[in-house]
């Protein structure tokens, strides 16, 4: 079986509990995953879990993680708006 290490963050917003799972390692054997968890814990990262690899769940979490990291592309309209704000401030 393969396992991987994740970090789970919990937030309370508008009386709702929001969880965010972040994958930290690639799937590997259990001993390597447990060792990875120990090393991340030694670095001071908390809320770590060793999770059994299930392809469907892993890919779902990875897609959500990539969406959170993706930045919006800067457009010409954005640049025009920023320059207008700078002119108003006198910069």
N, C-alpha and C positions, 0 to 999 in steps of 0.2 A: 504494500500500500504506500501511497505517497501522501505527504503532509506538507503544509506550509504555515508560515507565521503571519498573523494579522494583528493589527492594532485597532481596537474598538474605542471610539470616542462617543460619549453621551453628552447631550446638551438639552437644557430645558428652555424652550422658547414658546411663549404664548400658551402656557400650561400644557404643552405637548413635549413628550420625550422624543428627541431626535437622535438616532444612532448613525454613526458613520464608520464604516469598516474600510480599512486601508491595508492592502496586501504589501508585506515587506519583503518576502522571499519567494523564489520560484518553488514549485512543487519538487520535493526530494524525499529521500527515505526518512523514517521517523527520527533516527538518531541525529541526523543533520539538522532537522527542523527544531528539535529540542535544544541542540547546541546553539542554533541561531537565536532562539528565544532567550537562552541564558546570556548570550553576548549582548543582545539588545537591552536586556534588563541591566546588565553591567554598565551600559552607557547612560542609564537613567530613564529609559523609556518604559512607561508603565502601561497597564491595560493590554497586555499581550496575550494571544491565544495561539495554540497549535491546533490547526484545523485539518481534518481529513480531506484530501483532495477529491472534489466532485466537479467534473468538468463544467457542468451547467452553472453551478453556483459560482465557481471561480471566475468564469468568463463574465458573468453578470456583475460581480463586484468589480472586476477589472475595467469593464466598460463605464460603470458609474464613476470609478476613480479617475479615468481619463477625461470624462466630462467635467469633473471638478477642476482639473488642472488646466484644461484648454482655455487659452486666452482669446478674447474677442479681437479680431483684426482691426487695426486702426484705419479708418476711411478718410477720404478727403473732407467730408462734412465734419468729422470729429476735429480735424486739424483746423478747419476754418472757425469752428466754435471756440477752440482754445485760443487762437490768435485774437479773436474778437474780445474774449474775456481779458486777455493780456493788455489789449489797447485800452479797455475800460479802466483797468487797474493802473495804467500808466507805466507799464513795464517796458 
